Amino acid sequence: MLSEIGAYLATQNVGTVGTDIFLGLMPDQPDNCIALFEYAGSPPDLHWNGEYPGLQVRVRNKSYAAARTKIGEIMKLLHGLHETQLSGTRYLLIKARGSPEVLKRDASNRVELVLNFEVMKES
């Protein structure tokens, strides 16, 4: 899922996977980046070959305003995305679980914002 969502964001000119979009980790550099993480979602359906994983997007930036703009852009791209094929996987719906929020400021005074999504997908 992370590689598919990362590639989708790259095609929408949000960033470049491996340069400023990272999958499953947020490295110490660059200062300004996006990280995608999977987390436990809802249990799988017993009568359908679908999944309900959770997706977490983190945006780090030296500027709060720039971080807020970037995570807002990602929210607009992903919230409500439906009936979309990404690398052979059918995404029935991606829905934000809330609004972006501040996760922390690190020792270098970079702000990190976070946004969680519910995903409904079928392989």
N, C-alpha and C positions, 0 to 999 in steps of 0.2 A: 504494500500500500504506500509506504513512504516514497519509494522510487517513482511510482506512478503520479502521486500528488506533487512531488518535487519537480518532475518533468513537466507536468501541466503548468505549474507556476512559472517555470522557465519559459515555456512557450507564450506566456502572457506577459513577458518582459519584467517579471518581478525580481529576477536574479538569475544566477547561474549555479547549477548543482556542482558542488565541489569547490566553488570559489566563494560564494556568499550565501548559498543555500546548502545546509548540511542535514544529513539523514541519521537520526538516532544519536546525535551528539552536538554539543555546542563548543567548538574549540576556543581557546583563549584568543586567537586572532582569526579573522580580522575583527576590528572593533565593531563594525556595523555588519550584522549578519542575521540570517533566519535559520532556525533549527526546527525540524519536524520530528515528533516523537509519537509512538503508538502507546496506548494505555488500555487497560481493561474497559471494555464497553459492556453492552448487554449480552446475556447468554445467547448462544446460537439457537436458531429455530429448529424444532424437531422435525418439521415436515417440509422444509425448504432448504436448498443448498446456499443459503445466504449467511452473511455475517454482519455483526453490529459493532465493529471496533471503535475505539475512541482515538481521536487525532488531536494532538496538542501542537500548536504553533507558538514558537517563541521568537520574538524579535528583539535584538540587542542593538543599541546605538548610543553614541556619545551624546546625541541630542534627543531629549524627550519628544519634541515636536516631530522630528524625523521618524522616530520609532513609532509614534502614534499614527502618523500618516501611512507608514508602510504596513502596519498591522491592519489598519482600516482598509487599505487596498486589498490585502489578502482576504479579509472578511467579505468584502464585496464580491470577490472572485469565487470563493468557496461556499458561502452561505446560500443555500438554495440551489446549488448545482445538482441537477437531477438528470436521470436517463442519459448518462454520458459514459462512453466507452473510453477507458484509459488503459492502453497496453493489454487489451483483451479482457479486462475486468469491467463488468457493468456496475457503475455507481448509480444506484437508484436515487439516493439522496445524501447530501452532506448538509448538516444543519448546525449552526453555532449554538452552543449551550448557554451563552450569555454574551456579555460585552468584553472587550479587551480590558485587562487590568494590569497594574504594576505588580510584577513578581518580586523584583529586588533591584537594588543598585549594588554593583560589585565594588571591589577595592579600587578599581580604576575609575570609579564614578560613572560607569556606563549603566544606562537604564535597561532593564529587561522587562518586556511586556509579554503577556501570555493570553492565549485564546484557545478554548477547547471546543471540539466539534464532535457531534454524533455522526457516525457514518453507517449507511446501509449499502452493502455491496454484495455482488454475486459473482463468483468465479466461473 
